[in-house]
């Protein structure tokens, strides 16, 4: 556990600081290394997080480890979304903020991967926003100190984006653009969940997670 880390605290107490009063579980699936939660401010219905149970800043080393719990959940959720929602799933990790937290809009410096069911891919919106994406294998040798944001797009492409010129919420912004929102700010989605529809999407996401991973009150998925 890391002092002052929101996810570490939520792991310890077993509830979200934002949604604790709502009638939904916190952990929808829990393994030895990761757990699954609904994003508290989902951009699309079905927007979920895979979170490390141990304090670390990124999943760089586990991103393509096929036997990992991270890979297991990504694969399971993609199969469910394709068969039940008719959508592909994009996965991304938006990196850490460090000393640039306010400037880059980061929320929590604790490894978590976003999964979101969408139609199409995020590449057009990412490139329109000025991103220059490096094929993940070409960036892999740089190691975690490179602080790249990672994208596993719906078409199977894997990309890294250097953090130097992009805010840590970059891929969330791109996802919002893809969903049809010209403006998006994570803090607004937290502070104005009702007005911006995030609370409704959260309830929809909870229902999707129950279908995809099982009811956590009765053991969840295998």
Buried (B, 14 or more C-beta within 10 A) or exposed (E): EBEEBBBBBBBEEEBBEBBEEEEBBBBBBBBEBBBBBBBBBBBBBBBBBBBBBEBBBBBBEBBBEEEBBBBBBBEBBBEBBEEEBEBBBBBBBBBBBEEEBEEBBBBBBBBBBBBBBBEBBBBEBBEEBEBEBBEBEEBBEBEEEBBBBBBBBBEEBBBBBBBEEBBBBBBBBBBBBBBEBEEBBBEBBBEBBEEBBBBEBBBBBBBBBBEBBBEBEEEBBE
